[in-house]
């Protein structure tokens, strides 16, 4: 077969491989003495709050979005008028505030008045620019990498505010340690405030006609398209994804926003005939209330969109708690929501750790829905906590996904799929192919071809064009992945390639791990049973399809699955018998599309799904309505005469 390397994110056989959202985040601390879970979110360390206003001043000379008003004054995005308001909807464009007294902008005439600057007068006058909007003239991430770290804030009730405690934490790049920004280390008081304003906003937002809510989301989709390049650039720095994958992450958000915006003119209910004369029956969807969304770091734009957009179009309000490893991306997403015309209080963001912000959000009596993407352990704790208030809970949890390769498979195609599924996003997907189950007739050829291609993959920062694999998210993740290499060796698996931290040259500045392949793995080994969440996969030889299906199903998770074969009968047996929420035929374990349900079976979740029509069930409740126009009492099941 051809020796040319397959680059992750490049088109394979003419098809651009998409990225789908999933990930891990843990609310609670790791158990003493145990290695931390990948993506585990402890409360971030304190950081001194800067006091010099000029730390936030940025040269806006290259802003491609600047335009002039009638007086010749140049306007940045923070000064632009609000998009056209939906008819009948009272929309107030939220002011953006820096954490110091004011931002100097050429000719902006910034107001020195305190309090809410949105009230009275021309909205474009006296506007304080939110820090997230400033560096985009140079490229969001690049500007931050070359200037003093900026301060960012929570967004509560249409205002940018610091944490009540004044404490902060840093977001840093996993590729080289650069400081992306300084964010509020919020606490219970901040969550309570955000929930209170979200509850108040729900009373009005639920009454906005769903088509009008959809129109606001259509504007958001267009803004996301305009900002795709900047968001992609930021993601390569803050999360570490390579460019193609980061762009795919943003495209997921664009796709789900367009799709769900259309639900504003659907949100179908049901009408049915009645068993009684002169009676009419129907059922309708109704919003639930305040949604607490807890999102991970590995799809930092896609997953917030998968949770927030359907919640909003259904008429709910939201408090978002993003992962502390990627707060800048979540903040920018919320800023774009505000720019699209979302009314104050409908969307709020509270930064901070899982043991404070996440814990309070889950237990708050006024939060009616919790949607979380995280680990199984966290999901169980969330269910227990939410049971006290009978809060609705939607969980997307772990995976230990397998690709099955039969003897008749196209080996080159299978290698393409394994490379993308096992090592894309540095293996930090809940749909990653951490197991490859191979029929013995194809085992040798696939093993040698896979190793050959993997050893040509280049590690490096995601923003460099020739990078194939970026860093993992943090030191805890790096150590956990490396610990599983030791476990695999101790269990007797054969290490074919990789299996070490990459620390040479500039790679030593970040958290890089060489892509790792184990061979001759027993299905019961820990590396074949437990979620590693890194660039590691295990080759498992089997005799036939029956054994392959048995091995694939022999885990506690059931998220994604795949089979490579040219036998249509084998493919249909696999589609029926593989215990997973998703099955691919002649493709890897990733590639979900937004108009189909996304989620898993067994310990991967609690039965709900994201995306597609199924997502609406998470964020709505059914109401059945009966209208009797007979003019007399009619008793169902009793008055049975026609």
Order of alpha helices (4+ residues) and beta strands (2+ residues): beta-beta-alpha-beta-beta-beta-beta-alpha-alpha-alpha-alpha-beta-beta-beta-alpha-beta-alpha-beta-alpha-beta-alpha-beta-beta-alpha-beta-alpha-alpha-beta-beta-alpha-beta-alpha-beta-beta-alpha-beta-beta-alpha-beta
